[in-house]
Amino acid sequence: MLGDIVGVQADAQLGPTGVDVHNRLNLRHAGGQRSQGMCSLRATTGGLATILGTDGRIDITPPFYAAQQLRLARGTRPWDETPIETIDKPWRGSRYVAQVEEVHRCLRAGLAEAP
């Protein structure tokens, strides 16, 4: 969403088997944007994502990877004073319908992978 990643700062906690069980990362993108992420097998996360910008924010409801709703806050007023616009985007079938449709589109177009 933010373009190519040109810088990474990351930290991981490894479990007894060597599997990373808790990760934190800070990314720098080619256009100067920053992004952060965290994932864990040991902590309960909210499964949400927020996109912050100069003109407002978008809250992606959990689970962010299969969200059916976005909450859009326009402007830069404090969080508790900003009107929220709710955008419903229900998906059809299981969460994987879009991926299956894209595979079919690529196959019909003779593509070996999605652009």
C-alpha positions as CSV (number, residue, x, y, z in Angstrom):
1,M,0.0,0.0,0.0
2,L,2.8,2.4,0.8
3,G,5.2,1.3,-1.9
4,D,8.7,-0.3,-1.8
5,I,10.3,-0.9,1.5
6,V,13.7,0.8,1.7
7,G,14.5,0.3,5.4
8,V,13.7,-2.2,8.1
9,Q,14.2,-2.3,11.8
10,A,12.9,-5.5,13.4
11,D,13.1,-7.6,16.5
12,A,11.9,-11.1,17.2
13,Q,11.6,-13.3,20.3
14,L,12.4,-16.9,19.5
15,G,10.8,-19.9,21.3
16,P,12.6,-23.0,22.4
17,T,12.2,-24.6,19.0
18,G,13.7,-21.6,17.2
19,V,10.3,-20.4,15.8
20,D,9.7,-16.6,16.1
21,V,6.9,-16.3,18.6
22,H,6.8,-12.5,18.9
23,N,7.8,-10.0,16.3
24,R,7.9,-6.2,16.1
25,L,8.9,-4.2,13.0
26,N,9.3,-0.7,11.7
27,L,9.5,-0.1,8.0
28,R,10.5,2.9,5.9
29,H,9.0,3.2,2.4
30,A,10.5,4.8,-0.7
31,G,8.1,7.8,-0.5
32,G,9.2,8.6,3.0
33,Q,6.2,6.9,4.7
34,R,6.6,4.8,7.8
35,S,4.7,1.7,8.9
36,Q,4.8,-0.5,11.9
37,G,3.6,-4.0,12.7
38,M,3.5,-6.6,15.4
39,C,2.5,-10.2,15.4
40,S,2.7,-12.8,18.2
41,L,2.0,-16.4,19.0
42,R,2.3,-15.6,22.7
43,A,0.2,-12.5,23.1
44,T,-3.4,-11.9,22.2
45,T,-3.5,-9.1,19.6
46,G,-6.4,-7.1,18.5
47,G,-6.2,-8.2,14.8
48,L,-6.8,-4.7,13.7
49,A,-5.0,-2.2,11.5
50,T,-5.0,1.6,11.3
51,I,-3.8,3.8,8.5
52,L,-2.9,7.3,9.6
53,G,-2.6,10.2,7.2
54,T,-2.4,13.9,7.1
55,D,-6.2,14.1,6.3
56,G,-7.5,11.5,8.7
57,R,-7.4,7.8,9.5
58,I,-8.9,4.5,8.5
59,D,-9.5,1.9,11.1
60,I,-9.7,-1.6,9.6
61,T,-11.9,-3.8,11.8
62,P,-10.6,-7.2,13.0
63,P,-9.5,-9.4,11.5
64,F,-7.7,-6.9,9.3
65,Y,-6.8,-9.6,6.7
66,A,-10.5,-10.4,6.1
67,A,-12.2,-7.1,7.3
68,Q,-15.8,-6.5,6.4
69,Q,-15.9,-3.0,7.7
70,L,-13.8,0.2,7.6
71,R,-14.2,3.2,9.8
72,L,-13.1,6.5,8.2
73,A,-12.3,9.6,10.2
74,R,-11.7,12.6,8.1
75,G,-9.7,15.6,9.4
76,T,-7.2,16.0,12.1
77,R,-9.5,16.7,15.1
78,P,-8.9,14.7,18.3
79,W,-10.1,11.1,18.2
80,D,-13.0,11.7,20.5
81,E,-14.3,14.7,18.4
82,T,-14.0,13.2,14.9
83,P,-17.1,12.0,13.2
84,I,-16.7,8.4,12.0
85,E,-18.0,7.2,8.7
86,T,-18.6,3.4,8.6
87,I,-18.1,1.6,5.3
88,D,-19.4,-2.0,5.1
89,K,-17.7,-4.3,2.7
90,P,-19.0,-7.8,3.3
91,W,-17.3,-10.6,1.4
92,R,-19.0,-13.4,-0.4
93,G,-18.4,-17.0,0.7
94,S,-15.2,-17.6,2.6
95,R,-12.4,-15.1,2.9
96,Y,-10.6,-16.6,0.0
97,V,-13.2,-15.9,-2.8
98,A,-11.2,-12.8,-4.0
99,Q,-8.0,-14.9,-4.2
100,V,-9.7,-17.7,-6.1
101,E,-11.3,-15.2,-8.5
102,E,-7.9,-13.6,-9.2
103,V,-6.3,-17.0,-9.9
104,H,-9.1,-17.8,-12.4
105,R,-8.6,-14.4,-14.0
106,C,-4.9,-14.9,-14.3
107,L,-5.3,-18.4,-15.8
108,R,-7.8,-17.1,-18.4
109,A,-5.3,-14.4,-19.3
110,G,-2.5,-16.9,-19.6
111,L,-0.6,-15.4,-16.6
112,A,1.6,-17.6,-14.4
113,E,1.1,-15.2,-11.5
114,A,-0.9,-12.1,-10.6
115,P,0.7,-8.8,-11.3
